[in-house]
């Protein structure tokens, strides 16, 4: 696809095309980083990005830029095709979707699929080899199920959802429209519920179910547990990375984002727009307000008010944590100074 054709497509996107120059109108085959591309590739530069030197030496055929005059002058001088957008990163995402449209490797239903009783299958559904779909399960229109998936009884899978290889959706789970379950994601596994008794641990039956609202994406090998009663709920538009553990009875608001190795203990309640960076831990039944951001490895042991950024273990407001972290390495000196000022009384 030539750059001029991409420009026509970007005009209908959400990135906010401001201006452009076709230049040599290269044929664009793929995207690349600004410092490692070739003449048939396109890259982008964000506002405030400190890659101006790389831009001056780039070999890409076209670049997406913020509408900043000094950057535009650089690419004009280099005779590179360019487009200025309010959000170049979003424009790059739209470009990659145009260049690499999603393709499924199969259509229709493979003859090896095993169906239970009273299964309902929508229109234009694609189901790969060695899939099992349990009794009374409902599969919506346009759903794509890759090989090796297991879907148990009484599950509902909404229109347009994609379930990748070897994922498991347990009994009574409710999967919304346009969701994505990456390979080996486990939805509705048993919650970790055991009661201590004089004779050892007694299992608490996990009779609840999991609900993923519309447009939720679940990463590879992530597990979302069902509770003993009621539901575990993931709000619409939320994005969950690989290797995340969400415990039984957790509820999240809409448009949350959890990075890899996050662990959320049972009964925690998260508001809308919560962002948990890698390896954040959330304790049992903690309540986290809307738009809270927790930085990597934070431990959230108490309720967090809305609109805060927290860090550390236990988590503190981010600025407080930064002040504390600068002192940690000096604690031995500080302790020695305090002992010198106030030496211990002789025995």
Secondary structure, 3 states (H helix, E strand, C coil): CEHHHHHHHHCCCCCCEEEEECCCCCECCEECCCCCCCCCEEEECCCCCCCHHHHHCCCCCEEEECCCHHHHHHHHHCCCEEEEECCHHHHHHHHHHHHCCCCCCCCCECCCCEECCCCEECCCCEECCCCEECCCCEECCCCEECCCCEECCCCEECCCCEECCCCEECCCCEECCCCEECCCCEEEEECCCEEEECCEEEECCCCCEEEECCCCEECCCCEEEECCCCEEEECCCCEECCCCEECCCCECCCCCEECCCCEECCCCEECCCCEECCCCEECCCCEECCCCEECCCCEECCCECCCCEEECECCEEHHHHHHHHHHHCCHHHHHHHHHHHCCCCCC
